Amino acid sequence: MTQICLCVGTWEQAMRASALVSVVGWLAIYFAQSASSLDFGRFCTGLGVGVFSYVVPVFIAEIAPKALRGGLTALNPLMIGTGLSVTYIVGTVVSWRMLAMAGLAPCIILIAGLFFIPESPRWLAKVGRQKEFEIALQRLRGRDADVSLEAAEIKDFIETIDKLPKAGIQDLFSRSYIGPVIIGAGLMVFQQFAGINGILFYASETFVSAGFDSGNLGTILMACIQLPLTTLGALLMDRSGRKPLLLVSTSGLIVGTLMSAVSFYLKVHGILPEQVPIITLTSILVYIASYSLGMGSVPWVIMSEIFPINIKGIGGSFVTLVNWLASLTVSFAFNFLMSWSASGTFFFFAFVCAMAILFIVKIVPETKGKTLEEIQASINCGTWVA
């Protein structure tokens, strides 16, 4: 992701290029007449979303004022949850081709809207465009705002970055940086191997296999529950702390996956056949609610906090790559696992979630109320390990 951004220039240009790639992907899906066309479309949209997933939170952090940075950063996963909810609801009443066409709308709006959004002041300062830097910062803070102090802080920040050694991918695995890599990549692996994308992508089929005549009811309920729980998680982020939210969320995932495993076991053995669909629906809703509360967003927040300045770009890109590779693996394997054993699949997800709790308790640092320097210092001296 960092290399893509470097190739196209700025964060804004990276987002614009990603939106254009996504437009190509949605059009390929809409006009697809073969599996290869669908694969190409999915590849393009996946590439676009992959870049967005890293660039957008970084861009928000760079343009947001200090007092609003936490809340604005939390809006990113909230809007992702909103988009997913709308997609699931709309997808129950329109064809997949029309759904693909609907995907064009936000891409086109973004491409047009980026022409009216100022570039990141920090990027402008870094490349020496002093006048544009001051104009962009003033525009973001308001015409009457005094930005002199913030401008001085940004310049000092840029000077600090320039004095640090340039980091490469090989430096991620050095003693100095392996701690943040383990934390960030570990959280992303557990986030995906808890099974979220397999459950989301094949929600309708899962409900049908559990005994429902149609998967629409379950899918709509899933969509309705995501938004309020994601909102609650965003509100609790700076109140309860990252680790408690992760632990509560992951505990809920264990309950949801175990209930799903039991429901499919009952179905296979013909036990309580009339209750199985209700148990399955309840378990999936518990799972989605728990995921939306913390595991869906907190790993991304922690990732943005644990890497030092000189390796934040490469470190964030690596962790994002790990996330998407894990997502691809789970999405690809989910149908095969369900064909092998539906109950076994959810028992496996429950086991992964149990391991995630151990990882969170022993390895993940609490970053609430700490400066980035304090977080990095605790990781470097090893006090982050319980």
HELIX and SHEET records of a PDB file:
HELIX    1   1 THR A    2  VAL A    8  1                                   7    
HELIX    2   2 TRP A   11  TYR A   30  1                                  20    
HELIX    3   3 ALA A   35  ILE A   63  1                                  29    
HELIX    4   4 LYS A   66  LEU A   68  5                                   3    
HELIX    5   5 ARG A   69  GLY A   91  1                                  23    
HELIX    6   6 TRP A   96  ALA A  102  1                                   7    
HELIX    7   7 LEU A  104  GLY A  113  1                                  10    
HELIX    8   8 LEU A  114  PHE A  116  5                                   3    
HELIX    9   9 PRO A  121  LYS A  126  1                                   6    
HELIX   10  10 GLN A  130  ARG A  141  1                                  12    
HELIX   11  11 SER A  148  LYS A  163  1                                  16    
HELIX   12  12 ILE A  169  PHE A  173  5                                   5    
HELIX   13  13 ILE A  178  PHE A  193  1                                  16    
HELIX   14  14 ILE A  196  PHE A  201  1                                   6    
HELIX   15  15 ALA A  203  SER A  209  1                                   7    
HELIX   16  16 ASN A  216  SER A  240  1                                  25    
HELIX   17  17 ARG A  242  VAL A  268  1                                  27    
HELIX   18  18 VAL A  276  SER A  290  1                                  15    
HELIX   19  19 TYR A  291  MET A  295  3                                   5    
HELIX   20  20 VAL A  298  ILE A  306  1                                   9    
HELIX   21  21 ILE A  309  ILE A  311  5                                   3    
HELIX   22  22 LYS A  312  TRP A  340  1                                  29    
HELIX   23  23 ALA A  342  LYS A  362  1                                  21    
HELIX   24  24 LEU A  372  ASN A  380  1                                   9    
END                                                                             
